[in-house]
Amino acid sequence: MDQATGTTPAADSFEHAHAVIGSLITGLAVRPFAVETEQDFPSGWRVHCKYRAENGVGLYELAAALDVPITRADTAFGVFLDAIARVQGIEVRGSALVSTEQAAEFEGQPAPTTTVPETTTTAPAEAATIVPLARATTDAAQVPAVTPVPAINTERLDEEDEPRCVRCGCTENAACEGGCYWVRNRQMVALCSACATTEELQAMAYVPAGAEAADGAR
């Protein structure tokens, strides 16, 4: 795309990345709520289009325009959808974190349902016969098997559970493609730099995910 001066932006410039994503978004019926453009020195410029759960269908429109499939990852926070392609030397990525029901709707599948087991009432005359202890060794087949359920110790769950980004589900050992770092936020939740908005990145000082990551990258 030519600029007003009649010159073509260099392929490794911000202007070129801006022009590429601008031409893509202009033709979309559902546009992302945020578009982040940044330079990654190993791979050049990249653009990240972020969709909210309620307009996650726009991600499918972007993937169709890029002619790439959408990858799906089921996380504890929902279903993370992601599409990535390289357009004119620029890495273009779209992502959304949606619920299981929303993902099924976007994929044209019936929403998952929870089956409630039917309850039956046993008449007193048909109640299970209690086997005396003296006959337990000889009549063990008549005793219903009962598996004791140990109590769950929740005191150390937070200590043992690996931190995950609340939006994409990345972890300390499975960072986003290209690397990311933790971003400090007022809500005190795990949020990575790949999912944080420009305002969040500007307002909050980031915290390196690893002690050895001097530059904050994972």
C-alpha positions as a LaTeX table, in Angstrom:
\begin{tabular}{lrrr}
\hline
Residue & $x$ (\AA) & $y$ (\AA) & $z$ (\AA) \\
\hline
Met1 & 0.00 & 0.00 & 0.00 \\
Asp2 & 1.47 & 3.33 & $-1.01$ \\
Gln3 & 1.55 & 6.22 & 1.39 \\
Ala4 & 0.41 & 9.71 & 0.51 \\
Thr5 & 3.98 & 10.58 & $-0.47$ \\
Gly6 & 3.91 & 7.87 & $-3.13$ \\
Thr7 & 6.62 & 5.80 & $-1.44$ \\
Thr8 & 6.22 & 2.18 & $-0.29$ \\
Pro9 & 6.98 & 1.52 & 3.40 \\
Ala10 & 10.00 & $-0.65$ & 4.04 \\
Ala11 & 9.09 & $-4.30$ & 4.67 \\
Asp12 & 10.68 & $-4.18$ & 8.12 \\
Ser13 & 8.99 & $-0.97$ & 9.29 \\
Phe14 & 6.09 & $-0.17$ & 11.60 \\
Glu15 & 4.36 & 1.63 & 8.75 \\
His16 & 4.39 & $-1.57$ & 6.68 \\
Ala17 & 2.93 & $-3.63$ & 9.56 \\
His18 & 0.28 & $-0.94$ & 10.13 \\
Ala19 & $-0.66$ & $-0.94$ & 6.45 \\
Val20 & $-0.94$ & $-4.74$ & 6.30 \\
Ile21 & $-3.25$ & $-5.06$ & 9.32 \\
Gly22 & $-5.20$ & $-1.99$ & 8.24 \\
Ser23 & $-6.05$ & $-3.55$ & 4.89 \\
Leu24 & $-7.20$ & $-6.75$ & 6.65 \\
Ile25 & $-9.35$ & $-5.15$ & 9.35 \\
Thr26 & $-11.06$ & $-2.75$ & 6.96 \\
Gly27 & $-12.82$ & $-5.64$ & 5.23 \\
Leu28 & $-14.01$ & $-7.39$ & 8.42 \\
Ala29 & $-17.62$ & $-7.19$ & 9.58 \\
Val30 & $-16.60$ & $-7.91$ & 13.21 \\
Arg31 & $-13.41$ & $-6.17$ & 14.20 \\
Pro32 & $-11.14$ & $-6.86$ & 17.18 \\
Phe33 & $-11.46$ & $-4.70$ & 20.29 \\
Ala34 & $-7.67$ & $-4.23$ & 20.40 \\
Val35 & $-4.84$ & $-4.41$ & 17.89 \\
Glu36 & $-1.27$ & $-4.43$ & 19.13 \\
Thr37 & 1.74 & $-3.93$ & 16.85 \\
Glu38 & 5.20 & $-4.69$ & 18.14 \\
Gln39 & 8.64 & $-5.59$ & 16.88 \\
Asp40 & 10.20 & $-8.92$ & 17.75 \\
Phe41 & 13.80 & $-8.78$ & 16.64 \\
Pro42 & 14.18 & $-12.50$ & 15.77 \\
Ser43 & 11.02 & $-12.60$ & 13.63 \\
Gly44 & 10.37 & $-8.96$ & 12.72 \\
Trp45 & 7.12 & $-7.05$ & 13.17 \\
Arg46 & 3.99 & $-8.77$ & 14.41 \\
Val47 & 0.39 & $-7.71$ & 14.95 \\
His48 & $-1.95$ & $-9.22$ & 17.56 \\
Cys49 & $-5.74$ & $-8.85$ & 17.08 \\
Lys50 & $-7.67$ & $-9.49$ & 20.29 \\
Tyr51 & $-11.36$ & $-10.41$ & 20.41 \\
Arg52 & $-13.65$ & $-10.36$ & 23.43 \\
Ala53 & $-15.73$ & $-13.44$ & 24.19 \\
Glu54 & $-18.96$ & $-11.83$ & 22.96 \\
Asn55 & $-17.50$ & $-11.04$ & 19.52 \\
Gly56 & $-15.24$ & $-14.07$ & 19.26 \\
Val57 & $-16.96$ & $-15.00$ & 15.99 \\
Gly58 & $-14.89$ & $-12.22$ & 14.44 \\
Leu59 & $-11.80$ & $-14.38$ & 14.99 \\
Tyr60 & $-13.28$ & $-16.95$ & 12.60 \\
Glu61 & $-13.79$ & $-14.20$ & 10.05 \\
Leu62 & $-10.16$ & $-13.11$ & 10.42 \\
Ala63 & $-8.96$ & $-16.72$ & 10.11 \\
Ala64 & $-10.98$ & $-17.10$ & 6.90 \\
Ala65 & $-9.41$ & $-13.92$ & 5.51 \\
Leu66 & $-5.96$ & $-15.27$ & 6.39 \\
Asp67 & $-6.91$ & $-18.73$ & 5.06 \\
Val68 & $-5.60$ & $-20.48$ & 8.19 \\
Pro69 & $-7.28$ & $-22.84$ & 10.69 \\
Ile70 & $-8.14$ & $-21.90$ & 14.27 \\
Thr71 & $-6.40$ & $-23.86$ & 17.00 \\
Arg72 & $-8.29$ & $-24.61$ & 20.20 \\
Ala73 & $-6.96$ & $-25.14$ & 23.71 \\
Asp74 & $-9.25$ & $-26.02$ & 26.61 \\
Thr75 & $-8.00$ & $-24.33$ & 29.80 \\
Ala76 & $-9.24$ & $-23.90$ & 33.34 \\
Phe77 & $-10.44$ & $-20.42$ & 32.40 \\
Gly78 & $-12.31$ & $-21.35$ & 29.20 \\
Val79 & $-11.49$ & $-22.19$ & 25.59 \\
Phe80 & $-8.55$ & $-20.30$ & 24.07 \\
Leu81 & $-8.88$ & $-19.81$ & 20.31 \\
Asp82 & $-5.92$ & $-18.76$ & 18.22 \\
Ala83 & $-5.11$ & $-18.17$ & 14.54 \\
Ile84 & $-1.75$ & $-17.11$ & 13.13 \\
Ala85 & $-0.34$ & $-16.42$ & 9.67 \\
Arg86 & 2.39 & $-14.41$ & 7.99 \\
Val87 & 1.20 & $-11.75$ & 5.55 \\
Gln88 & 3.74 & $-9.82$ & 3.47 \\
Gly89 & 6.45 & $-10.61$ & 6.00 \\
Ile90 & 4.29 & $-9.57$ & 8.98 \\
Glu91 & 3.15 & $-12.08$ & 11.61 \\
Val92 & $-0.60$ & $-11.60$ & 12.04 \\
Arg93 & $-2.24$ & $-13.31$ & 15.01 \\
Gly94 & $-5.81$ & $-13.32$ & 16.33 \\
Ser95 & $-6.97$ & $-14.73$ & 19.66 \\
Ala96 & $-10.00$ & $-14.96$ & 21.93 \\
Leu97 & $-10.84$ & $-16.56$ & 25.28 \\
Val98 & $-14.44$ & $-17.83$ & 25.23 \\
Ser99 & $-16.65$ & $-20.19$ & 27.19 \\
Thr100 & $-17.24$ & $-23.81$ & 26.17 \\
Glu101 & $-20.79$ & $-22.92$ & 25.07 \\
Gln102 & $-19.56$ & $-19.97$ & 22.97 \\
Ala103 & $-16.88$ & $-22.12$ & 21.32 \\
Ala104 & $-19.51$ & $-24.73$ & 20.41 \\
Glu105 & $-21.73$ & $-22.01$ & 18.96 \\
Phe106 & $-18.90$ & $-20.53$ & 16.88 \\
Glu107 & $-17.95$ & $-23.99$ & 15.60 \\
Gly108 & $-21.56$ & $-24.80$ & 14.68 \\
Gln109 & $-21.79$ & $-27.59$ & 17.24 \\
Pro110 & $-24.57$ & $-28.20$ & 19.78 \\
Ala111 & $-23.80$ & $-26.74$ & 23.16 \\
Pro112 & $-22.56$ & $-29.28$ & 25.72 \\
Thr113 & $-25.25$ & $-30.46$ & 28.14 \\
Thr114 & $-24.98$ & $-31.86$ & 31.61 \\
Thr115 & $-26.94$ & $-35.06$ & 32.13 \\
Val116 & $-28.56$ & $-35.33$ & 35.55 \\
Pro117 & $-28.78$ & $-38.97$ & 36.61 \\
Glu118 & $-32.24$ & $-40.25$ & 37.44 \\
Thr119 & $-32.92$ & $-40.90$ & 41.10 \\
Thr120 & $-34.72$ & $-44.01$ & 42.24 \\
Thr121 & $-36.42$ & $-44.73$ & 45.54 \\
Thr122 & $-35.80$ & $-48.12$ & 47.09 \\
Ala123 & $-38.66$ & $-49.61$ & 49.07 \\
Pro124 & $-37.79$ & $-50.63$ & 52.65 \\
Ala125 & $-38.41$ & $-54.30$ & 51.80 \\
Glu126 & $-35.79$ & $-54.10$ & 49.01 \\
Ala127 & $-33.11$ & $-52.40$ & 51.07 \\
Ala128 & $-29.66$ & $-53.96$ & 51.05 \\
Thr129 & $-29.23$ & $-56.69$ & 53.64 \\
Ile130 & $-26.69$ & $-55.93$ & 56.36 \\
Val131 & $-24.14$ & $-58.72$ & 56.58 \\
Pro132 & $-23.02$ & $-59.56$ & 60.13 \\
Leu133 & $-19.33$ & $-59.11$ & 60.79 \\
Ala134 & $-18.89$ & $-62.82$ & 61.57 \\
Arg135 & $-20.00$ & $-63.67$ & 58.02 \\
Ala136 & $-17.94$ & $-60.98$ & 56.31 \\
Thr137 & $-15.20$ & $-63.38$ & 55.27 \\
Thr138 & $-17.53$ & $-65.98$ & 53.81 \\
Asp139 & $-20.26$ & $-63.71$ & 52.43 \\
Ala140 & $-18.06$ & $-60.90$ & 51.11 \\
Ala141 & $-19.74$ & $-61.07$ & 47.69 \\
Gln142 & $-22.98$ & $-59.84$ & 49.24 \\
Val143 & $-21.42$ & $-56.72$ & 50.75 \\
Pro144 & $-21.60$ & $-53.68$ & 48.43 \\
Ala145 & $-18.18$ & $-52.29$ & 47.62 \\
Val146 & $-17.60$ & $-48.84$ & 49.12 \\
Thr147 & $-14.57$ & $-46.77$ & 48.21 \\
Pro148 & $-13.76$ & $-44.19$ & 50.89 \\
Val149 & $-13.16$ & $-40.67$ & 49.51 \\
Pro150 & $-10.29$ & $-38.89$ & 51.31 \\
Ala151 & $-10.80$ & $-35.28$ & 52.28 \\
Ile152 & $-9.23$ & $-32.76$ & 49.93 \\
Asn153 & $-6.53$ & $-30.62$ & 51.45 \\
Thr154 & $-6.96$ & $-27.17$ & 49.94 \\
Glu155 & $-4.34$ & $-25.43$ & 52.07 \\
Arg156 & $-1.53$ & $-25.85$ & 49.50 \\
Leu157 & $-3.48$ & $-25.72$ & 46.25 \\
Asp158 & $-2.46$ & $-22.15$ & 45.54 \\
Glu159 & 1.18 & $-22.96$ & 46.29 \\
Glu160 & 1.27 & $-26.06$ & 44.10 \\
Asp161 & $-0.89$ & $-24.83$ & 41.23 \\
Glu162 & 1.24 & $-23.36$ & 38.44 \\
Pro163 & 0.34 & $-19.73$ & 37.63 \\
Arg164 & $-1.58$ & $-19.37$ & 34.36 \\
Cys165 & $-2.51$ & $-16.27$ & 32.39 \\
Val166 & $-6.20$ & $-15.57$ & 32.99 \\
Arg167 & $-6.75$ & $-14.85$ & 29.29 \\
Cys168 & $-4.70$ & $-17.34$ & 27.27 \\
Gly169 & $-3.68$ & $-19.93$ & 29.90 \\
Cys170 & 0.08 & $-19.74$ & 29.26 \\
Thr171 & 2.38 & $-20.76$ & 32.12 \\
Glu172 & 5.93 & $-20.31$ & 33.33 \\
Asn173 & 7.06 & $-23.36$ & 31.34 \\
Ala174 & 4.72 & $-22.93$ & 28.36 \\
Ala175 & 4.92 & $-19.26$ & 27.36 \\
Cys176 & 3.22 & $-17.67$ & 24.36 \\
Glu177 & 4.85 & $-18.11$ & 20.96 \\
Gly178 & 7.64 & $-15.55$ & 20.70 \\
Gly179 & 7.86 & $-15.15$ & 24.48 \\
Cys180 & 5.94 & $-13.13$ & 27.05 \\
Tyr181 & 6.23 & $-11.86$ & 30.59 \\
Trp182 & 3.99 & $-11.34$ & 33.59 \\
Val183 & 2.29 & $-7.96$ & 33.88 \\
Arg184 & 1.51 & $-6.58$ & 37.33 \\
Asn185 & $-2.09$ & $-5.45$ & 37.65 \\
Arg186 & $-4.43$ & $-4.13$ & 40.33 \\
Gln187 & $-6.61$ & $-7.24$ & 40.22 \\
Met188 & $-3.59$ & $-9.33$ & 41.35 \\
Val189 & $-4.22$ & $-12.01$ & 38.72 \\
Ala190 & $-1.72$ & $-13.74$ & 36.44 \\
Leu191 & $-1.70$ & $-11.74$ & 33.18 \\
Cys192 & 0.91 & $-12.13$ & 30.43 \\
Ser193 & 2.20 & $-9.39$ & 28.14 \\
Ala194 & 0.79 & $-11.09$ & 25.02 \\
Cys195 & $-2.75$ & $-10.73$ & 26.38 \\
Ala196 & $-2.45$ & $-7.41$ & 28.19 \\
Thr197 & $-3.85$ & $-4.37$ & 26.43 \\
Thr198 & $-1.72$ & $-1.38$ & 25.55 \\
Glu199 & $-3.26$ & 0.53 & 28.47 \\
Glu200 & $-2.47$ & $-2.30$ & 30.88 \\
Leu201 & 1.11 & $-2.48$ & 29.67 \\
Gln202 & 1.56 & 1.28 & 29.98 \\
Ala203 & $-0.11$ & 1.54 & 33.40 \\
Met204 & 1.49 & $-1.43$ & 35.11 \\
Ala205 & 5.17 & $-2.27$ & 35.53 \\
Tyr206 & 5.86 & $-5.81$ & 34.32 \\
Val207 & 7.32 & $-8.54$ & 36.50 \\
Pro208 & 9.78 & $-10.98$ & 34.82 \\
Ala209 & 8.37 & $-14.50$ & 34.89 \\
Gly210 & 11.77 & $-16.03$ & 35.73 \\
Ala211 & 14.60 & $-14.82$ & 37.90 \\
Glu212 & 17.04 & $-15.45$ & 35.07 \\
Ala213 & 14.93 & $-13.56$ & 32.47 \\
Ala214 & 16.55 & $-10.15$ & 32.84 \\
Asp215 & 14.50 & $-8.69$ & 30.02 \\
Gly216 & 11.19 & $-10.07$ & 31.34 \\
Ala217 & 10.71 & $-12.58$ & 28.50 \\
Arg218 & 9.75 & $-16.20$ & 28.96 \\
\hline
\end{tabular}
